Amino acid sequence: MVETYLNDIRKVIFTYVKDYHMVEDITQEVFLTVFHKLKDFRGESSMKTWILKIAINKSKDYLKSWNYRKVQLTSWLKEEPGANEVERTVMNKLQNHELAETIMKLPLKYREVVILYYYHDFDTNEISFLLNLNVNTVKTRLLRSKDLLKRRFDFNE
Protein backbone atom coordinates (compact mmCIF):
# COMPACT_ATOMS: atom_id res chain seq x y z
CA MET A 1 0.00 0.00 0.00
CA VAL A 2 2.82 2.40 0.84
CA GLU A 3 4.45 2.06 -2.59
CA THR A 4 1.10 2.42 -4.36
CA TYR A 5 0.09 5.73 -2.78
CA LEU A 6 3.35 7.28 -1.55
CA ASN A 7 3.99 9.67 -4.47
CA ASP A 8 0.36 10.80 -4.67
CA ILE A 9 0.29 11.50 -0.94
CA ARG A 10 3.53 13.47 -1.11
CA LYS A 11 2.30 15.55 -4.05
CA VAL A 12 -0.96 16.42 -2.32
CA ILE A 13 0.79 17.35 0.92
CA PHE A 14 3.36 19.40 -0.98
CA THR A 15 0.50 21.36 -2.55
CA TYR A 16 -0.31 22.63 0.92
CA VAL A 17 2.94 22.89 2.87
CA LYS A 18 5.54 23.51 0.11
CA ASP A 19 8.32 22.20 2.33
CA TYR A 20 9.73 18.81 1.44
CA HIS A 21 10.93 18.16 5.00
CA MET A 22 7.42 18.66 6.34
CA VAL A 23 6.05 16.53 3.51
CA GLU A 24 8.00 13.58 4.87
CA ASP A 25 6.76 14.14 8.43
CA ILE A 26 3.15 14.54 7.41
CA THR A 27 3.39 11.54 5.07
CA GLN A 28 4.41 9.40 8.03
CA GLU A 29 1.46 10.72 10.03
CA VAL A 30 -0.87 9.90 7.14
CA PHE A 31 0.30 6.29 6.93
CA LEU A 32 0.02 5.88 10.69
CA THR A 33 -3.54 7.15 10.56
CA VAL A 34 -4.36 4.93 7.58
CA PHE A 35 -3.08 1.83 9.34
CA HIS A 36 -4.93 2.69 12.57
CA LYS A 37 -8.19 3.46 10.78
CA LEU A 38 -8.05 0.90 7.98
CA LYS A 39 -10.65 -1.22 9.76
CA ASP A 40 -13.02 1.79 9.64
CA PHE A 41 -12.73 2.20 5.86
CA ARG A 42 -16.28 1.68 4.56
CA GLY A 43 -15.58 1.66 0.84
CA GLU A 44 -17.81 4.69 0.14
CA SER A 45 -14.99 6.01 -2.03
CA SER A 46 -11.89 4.49 -3.56
CA MET A 47 -9.00 3.65 -1.25
CA LYS A 48 -6.92 6.35 -2.98
CA THR A 49 -9.56 9.02 -2.40
CA TRP A 50 -9.91 8.02 1.26
CA ILE A 51 -6.14 8.12 1.84
CA LEU A 52 -5.73 11.46 0.04
CA LYS A 53 -8.54 12.92 2.14
CA ILE A 54 -6.54 11.95 5.23
CA ALA A 55 -3.45 13.59 3.66
CA ILE A 56 -5.38 16.79 2.96
CA ASN A 57 -6.76 16.90 6.50
CA LYS A 58 -3.31 16.31 8.01
CA SER A 59 -1.87 19.06 5.80
CA LYS A 60 -4.58 21.50 6.84
CA ASP A 61 -4.02 20.58 10.49
CA TYR A 62 -0.34 21.38 10.06
CA LEU A 63 -1.10 24.73 8.44
CA LYS A 64 -3.46 25.65 11.28
CA SER A 65 -1.23 24.48 14.10
CA TRP A 66 1.88 26.33 12.99
CA ASN A 67 0.20 29.49 11.72
CA TYR A 68 1.70 28.65 8.40
CA ARG A 69 3.05 31.58 6.38
CA LYS A 70 3.08 31.61 2.61
CA VAL A 71 6.26 30.25 1.06
CA GLN A 72 7.60 31.72 -2.15
CA LEU A 73 7.47 29.28 -5.04
CA THR A 74 10.90 30.39 -6.15
CA SER A 75 12.47 28.69 -3.14
CA TRP A 76 10.36 25.61 -3.80
CA LEU A 77 11.46 25.37 -7.41
CA LYS A 78 15.17 25.87 -6.72
CA GLU A 79 17.09 22.71 -7.38
CA GLU A 80 18.59 21.64 -4.09
CA PRO A 81 21.28 19.01 -3.72
CA GLY A 82 19.53 15.80 -2.84
CA ALA A 83 16.08 17.15 -3.67
CA ASN A 84 13.65 14.29 -3.50
CA GLU A 85 11.81 12.73 -6.38
CA VAL A 86 8.51 14.40 -5.47
CA GLU A 87 9.88 17.84 -6.29
CA ARG A 88 11.27 16.66 -9.61
CA THR A 89 7.99 14.97 -10.50
CA VAL A 90 5.96 18.05 -9.64
CA MET A 91 8.40 20.25 -11.57
CA ASN A 92 8.09 17.98 -14.61
CA LYS A 93 4.31 18.18 -14.49
CA LEU A 94 4.41 21.94 -14.05
CA GLN A 95 6.56 22.50 -17.11
CA ASN A 96 5.81 26.16 -17.45
CA HIS A 97 7.65 27.89 -14.59
CA GLU A 98 5.60 31.06 -14.73
CA LEU A 99 2.30 29.17 -14.76
CA ALA A 100 3.47 27.01 -11.87
CA GLU A 101 4.48 30.09 -9.92
CA THR A 102 1.12 31.71 -10.51
CA ILE A 103 -0.80 28.58 -9.54
CA MET A 104 1.13 28.32 -6.30
CA LYS A 105 0.36 31.96 -5.53
CA LEU A 106 -3.38 31.45 -5.91
CA PRO A 107 -5.33 31.53 -2.66
CA LEU A 108 -5.40 28.06 -1.11
CA LYS A 109 -9.08 27.48 -1.88
CA TYR A 110 -8.37 27.90 -5.61
CA ARG A 111 -4.93 26.31 -5.64
CA GLU A 112 -6.13 23.07 -4.05
CA VAL A 113 -8.91 22.49 -6.60
CA VAL A 114 -6.61 23.33 -9.53
CA ILE A 115 -3.93 20.90 -8.35
CA LEU A 116 -6.42 18.12 -7.59
CA TYR A 117 -8.30 18.59 -10.87
CA TYR A 118 -5.53 19.23 -13.38
CA TYR A 119 -2.54 17.45 -11.87
CA HIS A 120 -4.13 14.58 -9.97
CA ASP A 121 -6.98 14.01 -12.45
CA PHE A 122 -9.74 13.96 -9.86
CA ASP A 123 -13.21 14.81 -11.08
CA THR A 124 -15.35 17.43 -9.37
CA ASN A 125 -17.27 14.81 -7.36
CA GLU A 126 -14.06 13.36 -5.94
CA ILE A 127 -12.72 16.82 -5.11
CA SER A 128 -16.03 17.63 -3.45
CA PHE A 129 -15.62 14.56 -1.24
CA LEU A 130 -11.95 15.22 -0.51
CA LEU A 131 -12.48 18.84 0.53
CA ASN A 132 -15.96 18.51 2.07
CA LEU A 133 -17.38 20.98 -0.42
CA ASN A 134 -20.51 21.10 -2.54
CA VAL A 135 -19.83 20.00 -6.14
CA ASN A 136 -21.02 23.39 -7.41
CA THR A 137 -18.55 25.11 -5.09
CA VAL A 138 -15.75 23.05 -6.62
CA LYS A 139 -16.90 23.98 -10.13
CA THR A 140 -17.12 27.65 -9.17
CA ARG A 141 -13.62 27.60 -7.70
CA LEU A 142 -12.26 25.97 -10.84
CA LEU A 143 -13.88 28.66 -12.99
CA ARG A 144 -12.66 31.48 -10.77
CA SER A 145 -9.14 30.10 -10.66
CA LYS A 146 -9.18 29.84 -14.46
CA ASP A 147 -10.30 33.48 -14.64
CA LEU A 148 -7.52 34.53 -12.26
CA LEU A 149 -4.95 32.70 -14.37
CA LYS A 150 -6.33 34.19 -17.60
CA ARG A 151 -6.07 37.70 -16.18
CA ARG A 152 -2.52 37.05 -15.07
CA PHE A 153 -1.41 35.79 -18.48
CA ASP A 154 -3.86 37.75 -20.61
CA PHE A 155 -4.97 34.55 -22.37
CA ASN A 156 -7.56 34.84 -25.10
CA GLU A 157 -9.98 32.00 -25.67
HELIX and SHEET records of a PDB file:
HELIX    1   1 VAL A    2  VAL A   17  1                                  16    
HELIX    2   2 TYR A   20  LYS A   37  1                                  18    
HELIX    3   3 LEU A   38  ASP A   40  5                                   3    
HELIX    4   4 MET A   47  SER A   65  1                                  19    
HELIX    5   5 LEU A   73  LEU A   77  1                                   5    
HELIX    6   6 GLU A   85  LYS A   93  1                                   9    
HELIX    7   7 HIS A   97  LYS A  105  1                                   9    
HELIX    8   8 LEU A  108  VAL A  114  1                                   7    
HELIX    9   9 ILE A  115  TYR A  119  3                                   5    
HELIX   10  10 THR A  124  LEU A  131  1                                   8    
HELIX   11  11 VAL A  135  PHE A  153  1                                  19    
END                                                                             
